[in-house]
Each structure stands twice: as C-alpha cells, then as structure tokens.
C-alpha cells in the first residue's frame, strides 16, 4: 500500500531486543473533504529500514510504501486484543514520486473502492445487425 503526506514527527530509534530495532514516524495525510480533519498516521520502520528516515526532515512531503501487520495478544486476565502495525519499507520524496508517476495525486492515494450493496454484472452481448457485438439492455425498467 502507499500513502502520500507530510512528515509530522520522526522519533528516535529504539533497540527493543538484541536483534530488533524500531523507529516510528507520524505522517499527516490530507483529508480531501475537510483539512481540519486530516489524518495523523503512525508508521514504524524496523531493523535494516531504520535508516530510511535519515534523509528526510519534519515538514517534508513523502510517499510511504508499507504493509499492514496484525497480531493477537492475550492479557493475564484472559482478554484478547488485536494490534495493528503499519510497517513502512520504502520512503521517498513525494516530488520524486510525482515525477516518476505524473498521473498520481499529490496527496493521499485514493482508498480502494468499496463494494456496492447490489452486485454488478457485466452486460451480456449479442450480435448486432451489422455483425458487430452490441450490449443487450436486460434491465426490467
């Protein structure tokens, strides 16, 4: 997945174990309907990717490529929780990304389309009088 936004915060790297280091950063993603309600999204980079943020500064527009990871955790009282992590694996300047993909918007990438309540089917076809294939309008109204 990809998201474009402004680097709002870059946190220090934290050595969690001898073999695991993480670094978090916050991306402000523009809400196209109302800028007062922009999203503030927390990402993390780990191990070899911790250095990805070294070439960027707060306030810079970036394109983040990431995976979504989720895991279950059971507390001592038996309650189960699910944690999600947005794990970034590529960060590039939004200007460079824009130059490489001129058709892409300069703000957040559009969310995936949601399925509609009514299933959509492709129109059936039948030969037209001149031999070409023409769609059949089989709507009941």
C-alpha positions as a Python dict, from the first residue, in 0.01 Angstrom:
ca = {
    (1, 'X'): (0, 0, 0),
    (2, 'X'): (109, 360, -49),
    (3, 'X'): (26, 687, 118),
    (4, 'X'): (148, 1041, 50),
    (5, 'X'): (159, 1301, 323),
    (6, 'X'): (368, 1542, 529),
    (7, 'X'): (621, 1411, 781),
    (8, 'X'): (486, 1544, 1108),
    (9, 'X'): (716, 1368, 1354),
    (10, 'X'): (1026, 1147, 1336),
    (11, 'X'): (1104, 960, 1656),
    (12, 'X'): (1437, 818, 1772),
    (13, 'X'): (1526, 454, 1704),
    (14, 'X'): (1464, 218, 1997),
    (15, 'X'): (1659, -107, 2045),
    (16, 'X'): (1383, -345, 2169),
    (17, 'X'): (1599, -660, 2180),
    (18, 'X'): (1949, -754, 2070),
    (19, 'X'): (1816, -826, 1721),
    (20, 'X'): (1518, -588, 1688),
    (21, 'X'): (1527, -209, 1644),
    (22, 'X'): (1225, 8, 1562),
    (23, 'X'): (1174, 371, 1472),
    (24, 'X'): (835, 537, 1448),
    (25, 'X'): (720, 836, 1248),
    (26, 'X'): (391, 1020, 1202),
    (27, 'X'): (254, 1117, 862),
    (28, 'X'): (-15, 1384, 826),
    (29, 'X'): (-243, 1281, 542),
    (30, 'X'): (-473, 1540, 390),
    (31, 'X'): (-847, 1483, 420),
    (32, 'X'): (-976, 1596, 78),
    (33, 'X'): (-1318, 1687, 218),
    (34, 'X'): (-1204, 1891, 521),
    (35, 'X'): (-845, 1993, 601),
    (36, 'X'): (-944, 2045, 966),
    (37, 'X'): (-981, 1666, 993),
    (38, 'X'): (-652, 1549, 843),
    (39, 'X'): (-537, 1203, 948),
    (40, 'X'): (-225, 1153, 1160),
    (41, 'X'): (-93, 805, 1083),
    (42, 'X'): (174, 627, 1289),
    (43, 'X'): (419, 410, 1092),
    (44, 'X'): (719, 211, 1200),
    (45, 'X'): (1038, 101, 1030),
    (46, 'X'): (1246, -180, 1175),
    (47, 'X'): (1597, -324, 1168),
    (48, 'X'): (1763, -254, 830),
    (49, 'X'): (1495, 2, 739),
    (50, 'X'): (1554, 229, 1042),
    (51, 'X'): (1791, 443, 832),
    (52, 'X'): (1523, 518, 571),
    (53, 'X'): (1424, 830, 764),
    (54, 'X'): (1776, 973, 788),
    (55, 'X'): (1744, 1165, 460),
    (56, 'X'): (1411, 1329, 546),
    (57, 'X'): (1303, 1606, 781),
    (58, 'X'): (982, 1710, 954),
    (59, 'X'): (756, 1907, 720),
    (60, 'X'): (870, 1728, 405),
    (61, 'X'): (615, 1563, 174),
    (62, 'X'): (688, 1191, 130),
    (63, 'X'): (542, 883, -28),
    (64, 'X'): (542, 583, 210),
    (65, 'X'): (510, 226, 86),
    (66, 'X'): (405, -8, 366),
    (67, 'X'): (248, -337, 475),
    (68, 'X'): (-24, -383, 735),
    (69, 'X'): (59, -635, 1006),
    (70, 'X'): (-177, -752, 1278),
    (71, 'X'): (-138, -984, 1573),
    (72, 'X'): (-339, -1115, 1867),
    (73, 'X'): (-235, -1077, 2228),
    (74, 'X'): (-395, -1234, 2532),
    (75, 'X'): (-362, -1048, 2861),
    (76, 'X'): (-312, -1206, 3202),
    (77, 'X'): (-685, -1169, 3267),
    (78, 'X'): (-766, -1366, 2950),
    (79, 'X'): (-889, -1073, 2742),
    (80, 'X'): (-776, -1080, 2384),
    (81, 'X'): (-666, -775, 2187),
    (82, 'X'): (-556, -726, 1830),
    (83, 'X'): (-273, -488, 1747),
    (84, 'X'): (-206, -343, 1403),
    (85, 'X'): (124, -207, 1276),
    (86, 'X'): (184, -10, 957),
    (87, 'X'): (530, -131, 866),
    (88, 'X'): (699, 101, 614),
    (89, 'X'): (960, -46, 381),
    (90, 'X'): (1012, 240, 134),
    (91, 'X'): (1008, 616, 188),
    (92, 'X'): (1070, 859, -95),
    (93, 'X'): (1026, 1227, -159),
    (94, 'X'): (675, 1298, -285),
    (95, 'X'): (824, 1525, -552),
    (96, 'X'): (1040, 1238, -683),
    (97, 'X'): (741, 1003, -670),
    (98, 'X'): (532, 1263, -854),
    (99, 'X'): (797, 1296, -1128),
    (100, 'X'): (810, 918, -1170),
    (101, 'X'): (427, 888, -1172),
    (102, 'X'): (287, 1214, -1315),
    (103, 'X'): (-71, 1083, -1312),
    (104, 'X'): (-72, 1026, -934),
    (105, 'X'): (-234, 1278, -699),
    (106, 'X'): (-3, 1487, -478),
    (107, 'X'): (-197, 1397, -163),
    (108, 'X'): (-310, 1066, -17),
    (109, 'X'): (-377, 789, -262),
    (110, 'X'): (-743, 713, -309),
    (111, 'X'): (-885, 435, -93),
    (112, 'X'): (-985, 113, -261),
    (113, 'X'): (-1340, 126, -394),
    (114, 'X'): (-1595, -28, -159),
    (115, 'X'): (-1828, -292, -299),
    (116, 'X'): (-2178, -166, -358),
    (117, 'X'): (-2480, -322, -191),
    (118, 'X'): (-2615, -456, -520),
    (119, 'X'): (-2387, -684, -720),
    (120, 'X'): (-2298, -551, -1061),
    (121, 'X'): (-2286, -781, -1357),
    (122, 'X'): (-2134, -725, -1694),
    (123, 'X'): (-2386, -666, -1971),
    (124, 'X'): (-2450, -960, -2197),
    (125, 'X'): (-2380, -924, -2565),
    (126, 'X'): (-2546, -1034, -2883),
    (127, 'X'): (-2456, -987, -3249),
    (128, 'X'): (-2573, -657, -3392),
    (129, 'X'): (-2730, -642, -3735),
    (130, 'X'): (-2402, -533, -3898),
    (131, 'X'): (-2206, -823, -3741),
    (132, 'X'): (-2051, -623, -3454),
    (133, 'X'): (-2112, -724, -3093),
    (134, 'X'): (-2362, -498, -2915),
    (135, 'X'): (-2464, -493, -2546),
    (136, 'X'): (-2807, -620, -2452),
    (137, 'X'): (-3011, -399, -2223),
    (138, 'X'): (-3179, -655, -1999),
    (139, 'X'): (-3288, -414, -1724),
    (140, 'X'): (-3653, -466, -1622),
    (141, 'X'): (-3738, -94, -1641),
}
